């Protein structure tokens, strides 16, 4: 099992201290030294106030922040979670991803999704009703640009004629593409072109909010993973080669002093369901966020064969807190 540390801008309202550059750097460094495989940041460039008032959240720009994190780390992977492809021109997205991969030394992992906030799509000039078509078009366009030269793509809302985008990503043919969403369509996309699947464990109420299929239990998740494996085999691909990353359930550390002993049994159940990567959410306060990363590294990652983490004092000496 590998672990991804989600930067704590996923709640509204958060401690303003977590926006301090020194604290952002400390988070990335602490996650790396604690044994996390990746650091991630959600994408919400234009959330509505109405959505924030009912529990939504905002975020920093993913490429700016992950580039900042790349500069202060050397090993940990960098993950926009998830990059909403219909929000942006895919030619520009290909350039942004390739740049981050080059400047990080090939550390980008790229979960991608269609988005679920209509108001956000409208604010960014994207047709929400076309989001599935725009998503598929973006994936095909980015892969073509990363792979070739003198590329021509005639899209729904753009014409890229004779494009040669350099430098190419360090990872060839491109950084790993993981597909977000719980639906059968998402799993079919993984079978077609993805190196990973990243579902969310949530009930019917939350599924309506995020416009995807409910996935309320680990039993339901196991059935969905089995469906994914059938689709991969039908496509002539080895299911072992595809990562399954989970958000939700026991991965949420909502309390600063939350006991971690119960994680061992739960993680065994998660692994048995077919998951090999877990999103870990920490409290949305600067010092408790770092403390949680350290404790998770020492009490969960290290006992399961990971490198473990530094002491809290060692972490805080590294900057920011």
PyMOL commands that set and color helices and strands:
alter all, ss='L'
color gray80, all
select helices_A, chain A and resi 16-19+21-34+49-53+62-71+85-87+90-103+118-123+128-147+184-193+204-210+218-234+239-241+249-251+263-272+286-304+312-317
alter helices_A, ss='H'
color red, helices_A
select strands_A, chain A and resi 2-6+38-41+77-84+108-113+151-154+159-163+176-180+196-200+243-247+277-281
alter strands_A, ss='S'
color yellow, strands_A
deselect
rebuild
show_as cartoon
